[in-house]
């Protein structure tokens, strides 16, 4: 099993940047596919970015070119670099780990984007 703790959220201005981190405890982090999801008030949770065990990445259309997901297996951490933030990026961002039929979630970190 793996436990996930997100950090790095907070108030950001439109056009600004933030880097979210998700630290994983437990074994075999390198074998987990990792992802960032977000959930805005009154909306369904959506997949933002995904990274495989061999660093293949994928993004939802609304963030492609602005967000970058990466992982550091030596630190058991996955990151989400968010640039050129927009008010519509406002959400709780959650880290997800998946290995075969097992999945784990972090508690989430809030990212309000407002001037």
N, C-alpha and C positions, 0 to 999 in steps of 0.2 A: 504494500500500500504506500501511497505518497500523500503528504500533506502540503498544501500550497498556501503561501502567504503573499499577497500583493502589496506593493508600496509604490509611492511616487505620484499618486493622484493629488489633486488640489485645484484651486481656481486658476484658470488660464484665460488670457485675453485672446480675442480673435486674431489670428495670424501668429500666435505664439506657439511654443513647443513645450512638450513634456516627455519624459521617459518613464514609462512604467516598468517595474520589475516584478517578477514572480519567483520567489525562492521556494524550492521544493526540498522537503526532507524525505528520508526513506532511500531505498536502494533503486538501482537500475534506471536512474533518470534518463540516461542516454537512450533508453529503449522506448521511451514514451513519445508519442506524437503530442505536440503542445499547441495550444490555441488561445487566442484572446477573443472573448465575446463581450458584448455590451448590451445593457438594457436601459433604455430611456424611460422616463415616467410615462405610464400608460401605453407602452409599446411592448412588443414581444422581444425576447432575447434574440440577438442576431450574431452570427459569426463575423468577426472583424478580420482576423488573420490567423493563418495556420502554418505550422512548420513541422516537417517530418523529421524522422531520425537521421536522414541524410541531407538535411537543410534545404529541402525543396519547400518553397513558400507559395502561399496563395492569399489573395486579399479580396474582400468585397469591393465592388466597383466604386463605392463612394469614398473609399480611403486610399485606393491604389494611387501610388505616386506621392502620397503625403505621409503614410505610415510605413514603418519597417519593423518586421518581426525578426528576432534573432535569438540564438541560444548559446549558452556557454556551459557545456557539459561538465567542465572542471569545477564550476561554481554551482552546479545544479540550479541554474537560473535561466529564465526566458525573459526577454525584454520586448517592449513595444515602444519604439521611437515615434512620436507623433509630432509632425510639423504642420505649419499652416492650419492650425486648428480653427474650426468653424463652430458657431453656436449649435449647429445640429449634431456636433460630436458630443454634446453634453449627455452623459450617461454614467451608470455604474459599470466599470470595466472588470470583468471576471476572467481569471486564468483557469484553463482546463487542461487536464492531462488524460491521455487515453492510451491503453495498452490492451489489445485484443478486446475482451468484453468488459474490461474494467475502466471506469472513468472517475475522475476526482475533480472537485471544484474548490477554488478559493472563496473567501468571503466577499471579495470585491473591493474596489477602491473607486471613490467618486471623482469624476472629472466634470466640473461645471465650466463651461466656456462662455464668458460674458465680459462685456466692457463695463 
